[in-house]
């Protein structure tokens, strides 16, 4: 009989470690085009991100900018070239990753919430975190939830989709995580940078293992759901 620990190890390896076979080879011309598009979109998106979080919480301009930012990531991602949903092994077959990435996202959210209990006791870190969460406390909550989840989906289409593919075979998890973190630091908030480098690494592992963006999308959206509901009350 297979033990519980063995089952869990198998699930984790399938989701984060073992790569499924796939052939996503591009021509040199298509690969160069993808890199050019990714470079342009990255500059535009990072600039919009920095501007959006500099807007006063509750200002309608914030919602306009963040929706525009999500559209930039999505359009740029699809303009760069083909993107794939990916598959992971499950009970001897390759299937679309759904339940496992959602569970990973919820687990990551729980870890961040536990970390927040420590962060809120450290004044400088508490202030950086509260500054971000101010945007989640002011304005229509339904709109804030929509924007949060929409941006999570959009970031995965671009960063684990277009950017990951544009890096090629040379350490795409590490490089995509670093670029994602640098782009996030355009906000000037180190706590967002910390979230980007930790969550981004997990999302990169999922992208490498599954060969597609579905798993990172579901993990990011699940994590964002925990963040938008659980974090603001902790820093009220």
C-alpha positions, 0 to 999 in steps of 0.5 A, a space after each residue: 500500500 502506498 503511504 501518504 508521504 509517498 503520494 504527496 511526494 509524487 504530487 509535488 514532483 509532478 507539479 514542481 520538479 518532473 518535466 513533461 515531454 513537449 516540443 515547443 521549438 520555434 524558428 530563430 525568426 519567431 524566437 527573436 520576434 518574441 524577445 523583441 515583443 517581450 522587451 518592449 512590453 516589459 518596459 511599458 508594463 513596469 512603468 505602468 505598474 510603478 505609476 499605478 501604485 503611486 496613485 492615492 488609494 481610492 482614486 479612480 485613476 488607480 483602477 483605470 491604470 491597473 486594468 490597463 496594466 493587465 491588458 498590456 501583460 495579456 496583449 503583449 503575452 499573446 502578441 509574442 507568440 504561441 502560448 501553451 496550457 501545459 499538462 502534468 502526470 496524474 494517475 498514469 495520464 497527462 492531464 491539465 493541471 487544476 487541483 494541484 496548482 490551486 492547492 499550492 496557491 492556497 498553501 502559499 497564501 497560508 504561509 504568507 498570512 503566517 508571515 504577515 503576523 510577524 511582519 506587522 510587528 516590525 514597523 518599517 516592513 509593516 508600513 511598506 505592506 500597509 501602503 500596498 493594502 491601502 488600495 484594497 481597503 478603499 473603494 468598491 471591494 468587488 472591483 478590487 477583487 476583480 482587479 487583483 485576480 485579473 492582474 494575477 492571470 495577466 502576469 502569468 500570461 506574460 511572465 510565465 508565458 511570453 517571458 519564460 518562452 523568450 528566455 530559452 533553455 538557459 535557466 528560465 526559472 531563475 531568470 524569469 523570477 529575477 526579471 519578474 522581481 525587478 519589474 515589481 520593484 518598479 513600485 518602490 516597495 520591497 515587500 512586493 519585491 519579496 512576494 515576487 521573488 518567492 511566489 515567482 520561483 514557485 510559479 516558474 517551477 510549475 511552468 517548467 514542469 508542466 510546459 504551460 501557463 495554466 498551473 501558474 495562473 491557477 496558483 497565482 489566482 488562488 494565492 491572490 484570493 487569499 491575499 485580498 481577503 485575509 491580508 487587509 484585516 491583519 493590517 487594519 
